[in-house]
Amino acid sequence: MPPKMKPSPRPVRQQLAEAIALLQQGQIAAAEAGFRAIIGRDPRNFDALHLGGVAAAQSGRLEEGANLIRRALAINPRHVDALGNLGFALIRQGLHEEALTSLDRAVAIDPKAANSHHNRGFALLKLKRLDQAVAALDRAVQLQPDNAEARNDRACALMDKYKLEDALAACEAALRLRPDWPSYLVNMALILCGLQRPAEALAAADAALRIKPEDASVILGRSQALFALGRPAEGLAIIDRLLEINPGSIQGLLWRSYALVQLGEPDAALVVAKTALHLAPQDAAIHRGYGFSLGNLNRLEEALVAYDEALKLVPDDKEALWSRALALLVLGRFEEGWLAYEYRNLRHKTLAARKYPKPLWWGKDPIENQHLFIYWEQGFGDTIQFARYALLAAAAGAQVTLSVQDPLRRLFKDFDPAVTVIGQNEAPAEFDLHCPLMSLPLAFSTRLETIPAFENGYLRAPAEDIARWDQRLPAGRRRIGLVWSGSQTHANDTNRLLALTKLLPLFTPGDVWVSLQKEVRDADRAALEGSGILDVSAELGDFADTAALITNLDLVISVDTSVAHLAGALGKPTWVMLPFAPDFRWLLDREDSPWYPKCACSAKAAPAIGVGW
């Protein structure tokens, strides 16, 4: 009797079709088994190697998957899908440079490979090659308009470039395609924070939280919205909830440290930052956060070391460069500090990166007989403080045009005959050179001993307004103006404000106390109404009104706000109440200000000592 014949194996083509069908149905393990069987029979089967690599990567075995795809590409090095899938597997391993090489080859072979353009843009984003990332993601969106993820990644790249309006539009486009996608809503919240629209940011973060309440990125996004709203205690509470879920969350520890600084607990913040640094010594953001905590304890030399460590890891870390500049300036190291301060141009909080066809003036070239356009940036107090440099430029022989924010326009109406003042969105039709206002200390090589101080000030209120306020105020008694809080959205609001009740013991019955607050917080309203302070907030239309009122006062007492700068620029005796860790404009451990000769300064004692004003 003849021996039984073994059944013939199924054709490889049939096995391959079955394995591909399983992969498409999401039966990854069964598909992998099929691909492995084919590779066992035919080690050079391109499809089995390629798709087996895809299946392995989908199972989380990224290195094995990438190696299988590489074997496939050794057989067919121009296969666009394999190049794209290898790139994606390498991205998931964090090998972005290697991924980019594969994806570059894919789009060179097929310029219409939408997914490869998308993944290429993502790799470039992670490598911080932001212009290239945006270009690649633009191409991906052009080829595949319904790719919500590409639109969201584009929003992230634009956010990193601080093109926040464009980032917002890109994020909105992604959300139109996926309205309830939590990561898109979180990005929306972060962008809105950057645009100083914190209430809308919180609404976006809340929407994400309803969908994914335990997600770390969602919790962190909501905390940042709360910080931007000036509600750090609530921000800290939800970060603590995150750390209960994941005690080792580096981002959670980083933001907890930040929250504690905002709450006036820099010692506790430093402990948290040290914990994070121990867990992630190779993370630049952690070194930066550690430096931030040190800086808020006025341990600025140590903070500079921490910022340098961050910059060793990420040389173009914008926030580390910025924080380092501020530390140098508050130490009075102006030669290094003003140059480092130019890094603010990389951040979204400045208008210094305006584009004009004429050259920037950095102080090296003479400006006599040149038309110099100087333009505002940052806050009202900054414009008031640094406008003095327009007078120096005019004295050097330049024809000067100065752009100021519209609420300051009337105040600067009669600034100086040699300086033409224009509105915040205006520019002269013709000029020779331009310079952002806060680059002028660098251009004039300002050092502590050469700060251009004006003994009697350099601003004047409109004469008619001065006369009106003189009639409005009681005569024959000392008149004292008071500011106890500033903008609620200021990054350091909680450390520079005071509750009005803490100042009530200062009020002597023989003096006239005048509130210079344009906005009174609800928490202070009752204390103000019962204090006897003259509240004229409804009559303060702009800074010219406030300047005219200050001109009629004998003394101004203020926390660190634009009013302190206004009083100093008017040459009015001013007492400034500073946080323990002051803004760079007030320097460190001084009781005077070299910027304002009639200004006296006093800082809170260190929070750890437990002594207030």
C-alpha positions as CSV (number, residue, x, y, z in Angstrom):
1,M,0.0,0.0,0.0
2,P,1.6,3.3,-1.1
3,P,2.5,5.8,1.7
4,K,0.1,8.7,2.5
5,M,1.1,12.0,0.9
6,K,1.5,15.1,3.2
7,P,-1.0,17.8,2.2
8,S,0.7,20.5,0.1
9,P,1.1,23.8,2.1
10,R,-1.2,26.6,1.0
11,P,0.3,28.9,-1.5
12,V,2.2,31.8,0.0
13,R,-0.1,34.2,-1.8
14,Q,-3.1,32.8,0.0
15,Q,-1.4,32.9,3.4
16,L,-0.4,36.5,2.7
17,A,-4.0,37.5,1.8
18,E,-5.3,35.9,5.0
19,A,-2.7,37.6,7.2
20,I,-3.4,41.0,5.6
21,A,-7.2,40.5,6.2
22,L,-6.5,39.7,9.8
23,L,-4.4,42.8,10.1
24,Q,-7.1,45.0,8.6
25,Q,-9.6,43.4,11.0
26,G,-7.5,44.4,14.0
27,Q,-6.6,40.8,14.9
28,I,-2.9,41.7,15.3
29,A,-1.6,38.6,17.0
30,A,-3.2,36.3,14.5
31,A,-1.9,38.5,11.6
32,E,1.6,38.4,13.1
33,A,1.6,34.6,13.3
34,G,0.6,34.5,9.6
35,F,3.4,36.8,8.6
36,R,6.0,34.9,10.7
37,A,4.9,31.7,9.0
38,I,5.4,33.2,5.6
39,I,8.8,34.6,6.5
40,G,9.8,31.2,7.7
41,R,9.0,29.8,4.2
42,D,10.3,32.8,2.3
43,P,12.7,35.0,4.3
44,R,12.8,37.6,1.5
45,N,9.1,38.0,1.1
46,F,8.8,41.8,1.0
47,D,5.1,42.1,2.0
48,A,5.4,39.7,4.9
49,L,8.5,41.5,6.3
50,H,6.9,45.0,5.8
51,L,3.5,44.2,7.2
52,G,4.9,41.9,9.8
53,G,6.9,44.9,11.0
54,V,3.8,47.1,11.0
55,A,1.9,44.4,13.1
56,A,4.8,44.1,15.6
57,A,4.9,47.9,15.9
58,Q,1.2,48.0,16.5
59,S,1.7,45.4,19.3
60,G,4.2,47.8,20.9
61,R,7.3,45.9,19.9
62,L,8.6,49.0,18.1
63,E,12.3,48.0,17.7
64,E,11.4,44.6,16.3
65,G,8.8,46.2,13.9
66,A,11.4,48.7,12.7
67,N,13.9,46.0,12.0
68,L,11.5,43.9,10.0
69,I,10.6,46.9,7.9
70,R,14.3,47.6,7.4
71,R,14.7,44.1,6.0
72,A,11.8,44.7,3.6
73,L,13.4,48.0,2.5
74,A,16.7,46.1,1.8
75,I,14.7,44.2,-0.8
76,N,12.8,47.2,-2.2
77,P,14.3,50.5,-1.0
78,R,11.9,52.7,-2.9
79,H,8.7,51.4,-1.4
80,V,7.0,54.6,-0.2
81,D,4.6,53.0,2.3
82,A,7.4,51.0,3.9
83,L,9.5,54.1,4.2
84,G,6.6,55.9,5.8
85,N,5.8,53.1,8.2
86,L,9.5,52.8,9.2
87,G,9.5,56.6,9.9
88,F,6.4,56.3,12.0
89,A,7.8,53.3,14.0
90,L,11.0,55.3,14.7
91,I,9.0,58.4,15.8
92,R,7.2,56.2,18.3
93,Q,10.6,55.2,19.7
94,G,11.7,58.9,19.9
95,L,14.3,58.4,17.1
96,H,13.2,61.6,15.3
97,E,16.4,62.2,13.3
98,E,16.4,58.7,12.0
99,A,12.7,58.8,11.3
100,L,13.2,62.0,9.3
101,T,15.8,60.3,7.0
102,S,13.2,57.6,6.1
103,L,10.4,60.1,5.7
104,D,12.5,62.4,3.5
105,R,13.1,59.5,1.2
106,A,9.4,58.7,1.1
107,V,8.3,62.2,0.1
108,A,11.1,62.5,-2.4
109,I,9.9,59.4,-4.2
110,D,6.2,60.3,-3.9
111,P,5.5,64.0,-3.2
112,K,1.8,63.2,-2.7
113,A,2.4,60.8,0.2
114,A,0.2,62.7,2.6
115,N,0.9,60.5,5.7
116,S,4.6,60.8,5.2
117,H,4.4,64.6,5.0
118,H,2.4,64.5,8.2
119,N,4.8,62.3,10.1
120,R,7.8,64.2,8.6
121,G,6.2,67.4,10.0
122,F,5.7,65.8,13.4
123,A,9.4,64.6,13.5
124,L,10.5,68.1,12.6
125,L,8.3,69.5,15.3
126,K,9.9,67.3,17.9
127,L,13.4,68.3,16.6
128,K,12.3,72.0,17.0
129,R,12.9,72.7,13.3
130,L,9.7,74.7,13.4
131,D,9.7,76.5,10.0
132,Q,10.3,73.2,8.2
133,A,7.7,71.5,10.4
134,V,5.0,74.0,9.5
135,A,5.9,73.7,5.8
136,A,5.6,69.9,5.9
137,L,2.3,70.0,7.8
138,D,1.0,72.6,5.4
139,R,1.7,70.1,2.6
140,A,0.0,67.3,4.6
141,V,-3.1,69.3,5.1
142,Q,-3.2,70.4,1.5
143,L,-3.1,66.8,0.4
144,Q,-5.4,65.5,3.1
145,P,-7.8,68.3,4.2
146,D,-9.7,66.1,6.6
147,N,-6.6,65.0,8.5
148,A,-7.4,66.5,11.9
149,E,-4.3,65.2,13.6
150,A,-2.1,67.0,11.0
151,R,-4.0,70.2,11.7
152,N,-3.5,69.8,15.4
153,D,0.2,69.1,15.0
154,R,0.4,72.2,12.8
155,A,-1.2,74.2,15.6
156,C,1.5,72.9,18.0
157,A,4.2,73.9,15.6
158,L,2.7,77.4,15.2
159,M,2.3,77.6,19.0
160,D,6.0,76.8,19.5
161,K,6.8,79.6,17.0
162,Y,4.6,81.9,19.1
163,K,2.4,82.6,16.1
164,L,-0.6,82.2,18.4
165,E,-3.4,83.6,16.2
166,D,-2.4,81.2,13.4
167,A,-2.1,78.4,15.9
168,L,-5.6,79.1,17.2
169,A,-7.0,79.0,13.6
170,A,-5.3,75.7,13.0
171,C,-6.6,74.2,16.3
172,E,-10.1,75.4,15.5
173,A,-9.9,73.7,12.1
174,A,-8.8,70.4,13.9
175,L,-11.7,70.7,16.3
176,R,-14.2,71.2,13.5
177,L,-13.2,67.8,12.3
178,R,-13.1,66.2,15.8
179,P,-15.1,68.5,18.1
180,D,-14.7,66.4,21.2
181,W,-11.0,65.4,21.0
182,P,-9.4,66.1,24.4
183,S,-5.9,66.8,23.2
184,Y,-7.1,69.4,20.7
185,L,-9.1,71.1,23.4
186,V,-6.1,71.2,25.7
187,N,-4.0,72.7,22.9
188,M,-6.8,75.3,22.4
189,A,-6.6,76.1,26.1
190,L,-2.8,76.6,26.0
191,I,-3.0,78.8,22.9
192,L,-5.7,80.9,24.5
193,C,-3.6,81.3,27.6
194,G,-0.8,82.6,25.4
195,L,-3.2,85.0,23.8
196,Q,-4.2,86.3,27.3
197,R,-7.7,85.0,26.9
198,P,-7.7,82.9,30.1
199,A,-11.5,82.6,30.6
200,E,-11.9,81.0,27.2
201,A,-8.9,78.8,27.9
202,L,-10.5,77.5,31.1
203,A,-13.8,76.8,29.1
204,A,-11.8,74.7,26.6
205,A,-9.9,72.9,29.4
206,D,-13.2,72.2,31.2
207,A,-14.6,70.6,28.1
208,A,-11.6,68.3,27.8
209,L,-11.8,67.4,31.5
210,R,-15.5,66.3,31.0
211,I,-14.4,63.9,28.3
212,K,-11.2,62.6,30.0
213,P,-11.1,63.5,33.6
214,E,-8.1,61.4,34.6
215,D,-5.8,62.4,31.7
216,A,-2.6,64.1,32.9
217,S,-2.3,66.5,30.0
218,V,-5.9,67.6,30.4
219,I,-5.4,68.2,34.2
220,L,-2.2,70.2,33.5
221,G,-3.9,72.2,30.7
222,R,-6.7,73.2,33.1
223,S,-4.2,74.1,35.8
224,Q,-2.4,76.5,33.4
225,A,-5.7,78.2,32.5
226,L,-6.3,78.7,36.3
227,F,-2.8,80.2,36.7
228,A,-3.5,82.5,33.8
229,L,-6.7,83.6,35.5
230,G,-4.8,84.4,38.7
231,R,-6.3,81.4,40.6
232,P,-3.1,79.5,41.6
233,A,-4.7,77.8,44.7
234,E,-7.2,76.1,42.4
235,G,-4.5,75.2,39.9
236,L,-2.5,73.6,42.7
237,A,-5.5,71.6,43.9
238,I,-5.9,69.9,40.6
239,I,-2.2,69.3,40.2
240,D,-2.2,67.6,43.5
241,R,-5.0,65.4,42.2
242,L,-2.8,64.4,39.3
243,L,0.1,63.6,41.6
244,E,-2.2,61.4,43.7
245,I,-2.9,59.4,40.5
246,N,0.8,59.5,39.4
247,P,3.2,60.6,42.1
248,G,6.1,60.5,39.7
249,S,4.6,62.8,37.1
250,I,7.5,65.1,36.1
251,Q,5.2,67.7,34.6
252,G,3.0,67.5,37.6
253,L,5.9,68.2,39.9
254,L,7.1,71.0,37.7
255,W,3.8,72.8,37.7
256,R,3.3,72.2,41.5
257,S,6.6,74.0,42.1
258,Y,5.4,76.9,39.9
259,A,2.0,77.0,41.7
260,L,3.8,77.2,45.1
261,V,5.9,80.1,44.0
262,Q,2.7,81.9,42.9
263,L,1.2,81.2,46.3
264,G,4.2,82.8,48.0
265,E,5.8,79.5,49.2
266,P,9.2,79.5,47.3
267,D,10.8,77.3,49.9
268,A,8.2,74.5,49.4
269,A,8.5,75.1,45.7
270,L,12.2,74.4,45.8
271,V,11.7,71.1,47.6
272,V,9.3,70.0,44.9
273,A,11.7,71.2,42.1
274,K,14.5,69.2,43.7
275,T,12.4,66.1,43.7
276,A,11.7,66.5,40.0
277,L,15.3,67.2,39.3
278,H,16.3,63.9,41.0
279,L,13.8,62.0,38.9
280,A,14.6,63.7,35.6
281,P,18.2,65.1,35.6
282,Q,18.3,65.2,31.8
283,D,15.1,67.3,31.4
284,A,15.9,70.9,30.5
285,A,12.4,72.1,31.7
286,I,13.1,70.7,35.2
287,H,16.5,72.5,35.5
288,R,14.6,75.6,34.4
289,G,11.9,75.1,37.0
290,Y,14.6,74.5,39.6
291,G,16.2,77.8,38.6
292,F,12.8,79.6,38.8
293,S,12.3,78.4,42.4
294,L,15.8,79.5,43.3
295,G,15.3,82.9,41.7
296,N,12.1,83.4,43.8
297,L,14.3,82.9,46.9
298,N,16.7,85.6,45.5
299,R,19.3,82.9,45.2
300,L,20.1,84.3,41.7
301,E,23.6,83.1,41.2
302,E,22.5,79.5,41.9
303,A,19.5,80.1,39.6
304,L,21.9,81.1,36.8
305,V,23.7,77.8,37.2
306,A,20.4,76.0,36.8
307,Y,19.5,77.9,33.7
308,D,22.9,77.2,32.2
309,E,22.3,73.5,32.9
310,A,19.0,73.7,31.1
311,L,20.7,75.4,28.1
312,K,23.4,72.7,27.9
313,L,20.6,70.2,27.4
314,V,18.5,72.4,25.0
315,P,20.6,75.3,23.8
316,D,17.6,77.2,22.4
317,D,15.3,76.8,25.3
318,K,13.4,80.1,25.1
319,E,12.2,80.1,28.7
320,A,15.6,79.3,30.1
321,L,17.2,82.1,28.0
322,W,14.5,84.5,29.1
323,S,14.8,83.6,32.8
324,R,18.6,83.9,32.6
325,A,18.3,87.4,31.2
326,L,15.9,88.5,34.0
327,A,18.3,87.1,36.7
328,L,21.2,89.0,35.2
329,L,19.2,92.2,35.1
330,V,17.9,92.0,38.7
331,L,21.5,91.5,39.8
332,G,22.5,94.7,38.0
333,R,24.7,92.9,35.6
334,F,23.5,95.1,32.7
335,E,26.4,94.5,30.3
336,E,25.4,90.8,30.0
337,G,21.8,91.3,30.9
338,W,20.6,93.7,28.2
339,L,22.1,91.6,25.5
340,A,20.5,88.4,27.0
341,Y,17.2,90.4,27.3
342,E,17.0,90.4,23.5
343,Y,15.9,86.7,23.8
344,R,12.5,88.1,24.6
345,N,12.1,88.5,20.8
346,L,11.7,84.7,20.7
347,R,8.7,84.7,23.0
348,H,5.1,85.7,22.4
349,K,5.0,88.4,25.1
350,T,6.7,91.0,23.0
351,L,6.1,93.0,19.8
352,A,9.8,93.4,19.3
353,A,9.8,91.1,16.3
354,R,7.9,93.6,14.1
355,K,9.1,93.3,10.5
356,Y,10.1,96.5,8.7
357,P,12.2,96.9,5.5
358,K,14.5,99.3,7.2
359,P,17.5,98.3,9.5
360,L,17.2,97.8,13.2
361,W,19.3,100.2,15.2
362,W,21.5,98.6,17.8
363,G,23.4,101.7,18.9
364,K,26.5,101.0,16.8
365,D,25.8,103.6,14.0
366,P,25.3,107.3,14.6
367,I,21.7,108.5,14.5
368,E,22.3,112.2,13.9
369,N,20.0,113.4,11.1
370,Q,18.4,109.9,10.9
371,H,14.7,109.3,11.4
372,L,14.4,106.7,14.2
373,F,11.1,104.8,14.7
374,I,10.7,103.5,18.2
375,Y,7.7,101.3,19.1
376,W,6.1,100.1,22.3
377,E,6.1,96.5,23.5
378,Q,4.9,94.6,26.6
379,G,3.0,96.5,29.3
380,F,2.0,100.1,30.0
381,G,4.6,100.4,32.8
382,D,7.4,99.3,30.4
383,T,6.4,102.0,27.9
384,I,6.4,104.6,30.7
385,Q,9.7,103.6,32.1
386,F,11.7,103.2,28.9
387,A,10.1,106.1,26.9
388,R,13.0,108.2,28.4
389,Y,15.2,106.7,25.8
390,A,13.3,108.5,23.1
391,L,14.5,111.7,24.6
392,L,18.1,110.4,24.6
393,A,17.8,109.6,20.9
394,A,16.4,113.0,20.1
395,A,19.3,114.6,22.1
396,A,21.7,112.5,19.9
397,G,20.3,114.3,16.9
398,A,17.8,111.9,15.6
399,Q,14.3,112.7,14.3
400,V,12.3,110.4,16.6
401,T,8.8,108.9,16.2
402,L,7.5,107.0,19.2
403,S,4.5,104.5,19.0
404,V,2.7,104.0,22.3
405,Q,-0.4,102.0,23.4
406,D,-3.6,103.9,22.8
407,P,-4.5,104.3,26.6
408,L,-1.1,106.2,26.9
409,R,-1.6,108.4,23.8
410,R,-3.1,111.4,25.5
411,L,-0.5,111.2,28.3
412,F,2.3,111.5,25.7
413,K,0.6,114.2,23.7
414,D,3.1,116.9,24.9
415,F,5.9,114.5,25.7
416,D,8.7,116.5,24.0
417,P,8.8,118.7,20.9
418,A,11.6,116.6,19.4
419,V,9.5,113.4,19.6
420,T,6.5,112.7,17.4
421,V,4.1,110.4,19.3
422,I,1.7,108.1,17.3
423,G,-0.8,105.3,18.2
424,Q,-0.2,101.7,18.9
425,N,-0.9,100.3,15.4
426,E,0.7,103.2,13.5
427,A,4.0,103.6,11.8
428,P,5.6,106.6,10.0
429,A,5.4,106.5,6.2
430,E,9.1,106.9,6.0
431,F,12.0,106.3,8.4
432,D,15.6,105.3,8.3
433,L,16.0,103.0,11.3
434,H,13.8,101.3,13.9
435,C,14.1,99.9,17.3
436,P,11.8,98.3,19.9
437,L,11.5,100.4,23.0
438,M,13.1,97.9,25.4
439,S,16.1,97.4,23.2
440,L,17.2,101.0,23.7
441,P,19.0,100.3,27.0
442,L,21.2,97.9,25.0
443,A,21.6,100.4,22.2
444,F,22.7,103.1,24.6
445,S,25.0,100.7,26.6
446,T,23.2,101.4,29.8
447,R,25.0,100.4,33.0
448,L,23.8,101.0,36.6
449,E,25.9,104.2,36.8
450,T,24.6,105.5,33.4
451,I,20.9,105.0,33.8
452,P,19.2,108.1,32.4
453,A,17.4,109.4,35.6
454,F,15.4,112.6,35.5
455,E,15.4,114.3,38.8
456,N,12.0,116.0,38.2
457,G,10.6,113.4,35.9
458,Y,10.1,113.4,32.2
459,L,6.3,113.2,31.8
460,R,3.7,115.9,32.3
461,A,-0.1,115.6,32.6
462,P,-2.4,117.9,30.5
463,A,-2.7,121.2,32.3
464,E,-6.4,121.4,32.1
465,D,-6.8,118.0,33.8
466,I,-4.4,119.0,36.6
467,A,-6.5,122.1,37.3
468,R,-9.7,120.0,37.3
469,W,-8.3,117.5,39.8
470,D,-7.0,120.3,42.0
471,Q,-10.5,121.5,42.4
472,R,-11.9,118.0,43.0
473,L,-9.6,117.2,45.9
474,P,-9.9,118.6,49.5
475,A,-7.5,121.4,50.1
476,G,-5.2,122.1,53.1
477,R,-4.3,118.6,53.9
478,R,-1.6,116.1,52.8
479,R,-2.9,114.1,49.8
480,I,-1.7,110.5,49.4
481,G,-2.5,108.2,46.5
482,L,-2.7,104.4,47.0
483,V,-2.5,101.4,44.8
484,W,-2.7,98.0,46.4
485,S,-3.2,95.6,43.5
486,G,-2.6,95.4,39.7
487,S,-3.9,93.3,36.9
488,Q,-5.4,89.9,37.9
489,T,-3.9,88.2,34.9
490,H,-0.3,89.3,35.6
491,A,2.0,86.3,36.0
492,N,3.0,87.3,39.5
493,D,-0.2,88.8,40.6
494,T,-0.5,86.9,43.9
495,N,2.9,88.0,45.0
496,R,2.6,91.6,44.3
497,L,-0.9,92.5,45.5
498,L,-2.0,93.2,49.0
499,A,-5.5,93.0,50.6
500,L,-6.7,96.5,51.3
501,T,-7.5,95.5,54.9
502,K,-3.8,95.1,55.6
503,L,-3.2,98.8,54.8
504,L,-6.0,100.3,56.8
505,P,-3.8,100.9,59.8
506,L,-1.8,103.4,57.7
507,F,-4.7,105.7,57.2
508,T,-4.2,108.8,59.4
509,P,-7.3,111.0,60.0
510,G,-5.6,114.2,59.1
511,D,-4.6,113.1,55.5
512,V,-6.6,112.7,52.3
513,W,-6.2,109.2,51.0
514,V,-7.1,108.7,47.3
515,S,-7.5,105.4,45.6
516,L,-5.6,105.3,42.3
517,Q,-7.1,101.9,41.5
518,K,-8.9,101.9,38.1
519,E,-10.3,98.5,38.9
520,V,-11.3,97.4,42.5
521,R,-11.6,93.7,43.1
522,D,-14.7,92.3,44.7
523,A,-12.7,91.2,47.8
524,D,-11.6,94.8,48.4
525,R,-14.9,96.5,47.7
526,A,-16.3,96.4,51.3
527,A,-13.0,97.5,52.9
528,L,-12.8,100.4,50.4
529,E,-16.3,101.6,51.1
530,G,-15.7,101.7,54.8
531,S,-12.2,103.1,54.8
532,G,-12.8,106.7,54.1
533,I,-10.5,106.5,51.1
534,L,-11.6,108.8,48.2
535,D,-12.6,106.4,45.4
536,V,-12.5,108.1,42.0
537,S,-12.1,105.0,39.8
538,A,-15.1,105.9,37.7
539,E,-13.4,109.2,36.8
540,L,-10.1,107.7,35.6
541,G,-10.6,107.3,31.9
542,D,-7.0,106.9,30.8
543,F,-3.4,107.4,32.0
544,A,-3.6,111.2,31.4
545,D,-6.4,111.3,34.0
546,T,-4.4,109.3,36.5
547,A,-1.3,111.4,35.8
548,A,-3.2,114.7,36.4
549,L,-4.6,113.2,39.7
550,I,-1.1,112.1,40.8
551,T,0.3,115.6,40.0
552,N,-2.0,117.0,42.7
553,L,-0.8,114.5,45.3
554,D,2.0,114.8,47.8
555,L,2.9,111.1,47.8
556,V,2.0,107.9,46.0
557,I,2.2,104.5,47.7
558,S,1.9,101.6,45.3
559,V,2.6,98.0,44.7
560,D,4.6,97.1,41.6
561,T,2.2,98.3,38.8
562,S,2.2,100.8,36.0
563,V,1.1,103.5,38.4
564,A,4.4,103.2,40.3
565,H,6.2,103.9,37.0
566,L,3.8,106.7,36.2
567,A,4.4,108.4,39.5
568,G,8.1,108.0,39.2
569,A,8.1,109.4,35.6
570,L,6.1,112.4,36.8
571,G,8.8,113.1,39.4
572,K,6.4,112.5,42.3
573,P,7.7,111.1,45.6
574,T,6.7,107.5,45.5
575,W,7.0,104.5,47.9
576,V,6.9,101.2,46.1
577,M,6.0,98.0,48.0
578,L,7.8,95.1,46.3
579,P,7.5,91.3,46.5
580,F,10.4,89.6,48.2
581,A,11.7,88.5,44.8
582,P,11.3,91.8,42.9
583,D,11.0,92.5,39.2
584,F,14.3,93.3,37.5
585,R,13.4,96.9,37.2
586,W,13.7,97.4,40.9
587,L,17.0,95.5,41.3
588,L,17.9,93.6,44.5
589,D,18.3,94.7,48.1
590,R,17.8,98.4,47.4
591,E,15.7,101.0,49.1
592,D,15.9,103.4,46.2
593,S,15.5,103.2,42.5
594,P,18.2,104.5,40.1
595,W,15.5,104.9,37.5
596,Y,13.4,107.3,39.6
597,P,15.3,109.6,41.9
598,K,12.2,110.4,44.1
599,C,11.2,106.7,44.5
600,A,11.8,104.7,47.7
601,C,11.4,100.9,47.6
602,S,10.8,98.3,50.2
603,A,10.4,94.5,49.8
604,K,8.5,92.0,51.8
605,A,10.5,89.8,54.1
606,A,11.2,86.3,52.9
607,P,8.0,84.2,53.1
608,A,9.9,81.5,55.0
609,I,10.5,84.0,57.9
610,G,6.8,84.7,58.1
611,V,7.0,88.5,58.3
612,G,4.8,90.6,56.1
613,W,4.6,94.4,55.6
